[in-house]
Amino acid sequence: MSDADVLSPVRGDYRALADAIAADIASGRLPAGTRLPAQREFAYQHRIAASTASRVYAELTRRGLIAGEVGRGSYVRTGEAPASGALGEPVQAPVDLQLNFPILPGQDAELAQVLSRLMRSGALASAFRPTSAAATREARGITADFLARAGWRPDPAGLVFTANGRQAIAAAFAALAPPGERIAVEALTYPAVKWIAARLGITLVPLPLDVHGLRPDALLKAHRAAPLRGVYLQPQLHNPLGLSMDARRRAEIAAVLKGEELMAVEDVIYGFLAEEEPLAALAPAHTLLVDSLSKRVAPGLTIGLVAGPAAWAERMVAAVRAGAWAATGLPLAAALQIMTDGIAGRLTTAKQADARERQAILREVFDGAMLKTDPRSYHAWLELPDSWRADAFAAAAARRGIAITPASAFCVAPSHAPNAVRLALSPPSHAVLKEALLTLHRLIAAGPMESEVE
């Protein structure tokens, strides 16, 4: 029996068709790994429009039942593959190579002393009082000095504070675009951006990347085809690809922003590892830079920051207030103390060294031809051979106690997911990391059939 024969011949609303295929998957009539017909063939079989077939496949992808891979088609997801992996949520496994929260030995004890210093300085009392998204002039000045690098320093008058980095992105999106409008984004991107846009009613427009990052010609073409309200991008240590724009590409993107009067949301959450000049330095009037302390300091200190032009400050404060995303007094006071004490700076330097050491371990195990990454990055993009599919590989890794993330989690259009996985390098010790990477290397070499009988 062919794969096409297994599909139930249901006609009508696309959701009814999706329900029928979901039932076939649940019953085992369409087992994990089954390749579905091309969408045009599916449309012909069911006597429906090609656009309806596309909606069926999109609905099945949304439910986490199928995954598409460029050049390979759409497949029923592997049963053991964690559905949460496609959503970017953590998978419970002894070795976590899925989420990046770098914590260095000894840093917890140093951070714990911050509260004691706050009490001695008398700042703790004011930390329990109401705060605004713009905080105080002193707080903005301290933060502007802290964020400054490569000759760039944000305008303190344009700084606002949120409770975490995701809320900083959400506030920037809300300030840029009302529901129903469009924001461009890299075709592979930070998964939370998809959730944020969906909840704000904003349509994401995926744009292609090359080896230097987002293509400026693609941005210009998309904006002129139908005006965009903005673009979200990661110029430094892109998540998941690890790419960093060179000076020329940043200048090209900045030129498009200025020429088209377009605003960018520049995510530099991983920028502390690179410390290159941000896009905001080239187009300060057209950039809302977002950052957070969760990676560079600790996951429990999730203060988010938006550094934009002073002319946008009132709009940003209104967006933060409307979303109830403002930072509260105690974590903000702790963050400011950590900035002024120099702890954040010392941790930044130490984590830069740690990331390079972990990248060296990665390259001891994997051939560079399989990797897309940056020697300064805490993550890597591992391209798989044709013998493996990304979701099946993630499931096989999970059975061996290693959590990784398949490409579909990062795709704005999941039906175009490349055959790759992202590896987060920061959570385990160096020894555990190397052993986990060796296990993944052996798994790739064994192939999907052999791996099931190991």
C-alpha positions, 0 to 999 in steps of 0.5 A: 500500500502506498502512502497516498492510499493510507490517507483518508479520502475526506473532502470539505473544510481544511480542518476536517481534512486535517482532523482525518489525517490526525486520526490516521496518525493517531491510529497508526495508519500513518506511522511515524516517518511516513512521507506525505504526498506533495501538496499539489498531489494531495490537492489532486487526490482530494479534489481541492484547491492547492491553497486548501491543501497548503492550509491542511499541511499548515494546520498539521504542522501547527499541531506538531503532527508533521514536519517539513524539510527543504527538498525532502517533503513533509513527514509524520513526526516521530512518536518519541520526538518531543512535541515541545521541541518544535515549540522551543520548550525544554525537554527533560533529559540528563544532558541539556543541549537545548537551552542556553543559560551559561552559569560559571562555577562560583558565580552564584556566591558572588551574586548572592552578596549583591543583596547584602550590599543593597541593604548596606547602601540603603537602596533596598528600601527604595526597591520596594516602591513603584517603578516606571518603565523609564526608571530614574535618570541615574538608572538610565545613565548607569545602564547606558554606560554598561551597554556601551561598546566599540565607541557606541553608547545608547542615548539614556533618554531612550532607555526603558526597562522590562521584566525580561528579554522576551518582554523587551521584544514584545514591547518593541513589537507593540510600539512598532505595529498594531494588530494586523500589520507586518514585521519582517524577520529572518527565516530562521529566528528565535522561537519566542518571536513567533509566539510574541507576534501571534499574541500581538496579532502581528504577521511575520514576513520571513526573509532569506539569509546568506553567510553574512546574515539577513539579505538587504535586497530581500528586506528592500523587496519585501518592504516595497512589495507591501510596506512593513512596520519594522524588521526584527533581526539578530546581527550578532551571533544569530540564534540559531545559526551563530552568524555575525554580520560583518561591517559591510552588511551592517552598513547595507542594512542601515542604509535600507533602514534610513532610505526607507524610514524603516525601524529595526528591532535589533536583538543583541542578547548574545552580543556580549560574547562578540562586542562588535559595533551594533546596528544601532550605532549606524542607524540610531534613529531607526533602531530599537536595541533589545538586551537582557541580563539572563545570558550574560549574568544569570537566568534568574536576573531577567531584566530586559532593556530597550535602547532606542532613540529619545523620540521613541521613549514615550511610545515605548513607555506606553507599550511597556505599561499597556503590556504590564511588562515593566521591571519591578524594583527589586530585580532592577535594583539588583541589576544596577548594583551588579552593573556598578560593582563590576560583577557583570563585566567580570562575568562577561569576560569569563563567559567569553573565554568559556564559550571559546573553550566549548567551541573548541570541544565542539570542533574536536568532535565534529567536522567543520563542514557539518557546522555553522557557528562562530568560535565566540558563540554558545550555540552551533547549527549542526547540519545532518546527512540525508540518512537522518531527518532532524526530528527523528535525530532529536528523538533518537538523541532524547532516548540517549538522554540528550536534549537538542532542538530540531530546525523546525523550532526556529522556522517562521515557515515550518514547512521549509525547515532545513535538515539540521539541529541546534546545539546549546553548548553552555549548560553541561560541564566541559567533560559532559559536553564532550561525551554528549557530542561524541554520542551525537557523532556516533549516532549520526554515523550509525544512521537511523536504522542501526541506532534503533538496535544499539 
